[in-house]
Amino acid sequence: MPTSKLVAIHPSFGHHVYNRTRRPPKSRFLTNINRTSPRLAGTRLTATMPAPPIPTSTSVVESAVVNAPLSAVWHLIKLHKFADWWSALKSSEEVKDVSDETDVVKWTFKDGAVVEIKQEAHSTIDHYITYSAITSSPEVSYSSILSTVRCWPVTSGKSANGTFVQWTANFSGDADAGVIQDARYKRQEGLADLARAAER
């Protein structure tokens, strides 16, 4: 008949298994535990694997209140119009010879980067636009990015009749901390530029 086994569990430690017919040998460490903590007396402790590191966030959320009505802000949220107000861009132009169902815009940044942006979703009712980067020159270190700009009317308080704008980015898991920080800075800068343009 096989020897039965018991499992001793304590929330502060791991678990162990030992034979009912054989008590585990005591160690100096266990003797100290028996003296200082009767609840753990006779418990054999086992080492546990360290917890995996917490992954770095690959999303960015930036927002601002613009002191201009929703209609004035939303009018500027068109991919081919971003260069009209975003100081990071040198130009934004529609790419020709693309499917009628696909909107692609080429953004040329002042730092020399050229990125083709594809519109993924758009709503004039909920006032948002979602876009992805499909090509980049020079190449970037991450696999993909999906961004959304969304606007809400502010209906009360000191900013009533203004617009709350949120600009997000979701990167693939291979984006490093430098990429995330750069995206955060660019969106903060872009929201400030958008406010200046809409409040004129």
Phi, psi and omega in degrees: 000129185292149179288130180284159183233150176242150177242124177259129184232136173222137186299339182272351185224184176279193178246164177217163179234135175216161181285142177298325187274355182222120178282141179293146179294142180278145175243169178300323179297316181292324178299319178295321178296317181301324182284320187268337182219090181304332182296335182260006183302133178080002182271129177266125185264146177234150179290145178246153178289143178295149180294146179296151180296147178289126183292148176290137179296138178249024178234152179230134176228116176235147183210163179199156173258124180257128181277063178206151181296158182306319183299323181289324180284313183298329179301333182270348185273068174231133186305321182280357179252359184301325181292344179291336183227338183273114186292343179287340184263140172272321179202158173218120185222147180290141179268127181275175177058037176245156180309146179299336182267003182236126176256118180234134180234140177262120176260125174252116182275157181292341177276003177102347180290141177236123185231131173267126186250131178249129176285122182262326180204153183202136179218121175277349177274311180267359174056061174215158175221134179242135182218159177231160175263122184256334173217155179210138175226119359291167181295149179262167186273354182246166187276323185200161175211140177231124184239152178222135170246126182225144183236143175228144175285141173268123190254350181208171179084189183297334182259018179305142184075006173267192183225130174268124183240132177238133181234114184245163174214136176236116183262160170293163186295348181270006177284132182267177185298326179296320178296316181297315181295320179296318179296321179295314180297315182298323180287323175299314178297317181296321179294322177295319177295319180298318179298316180298320181291319184284333184272001180296000000 
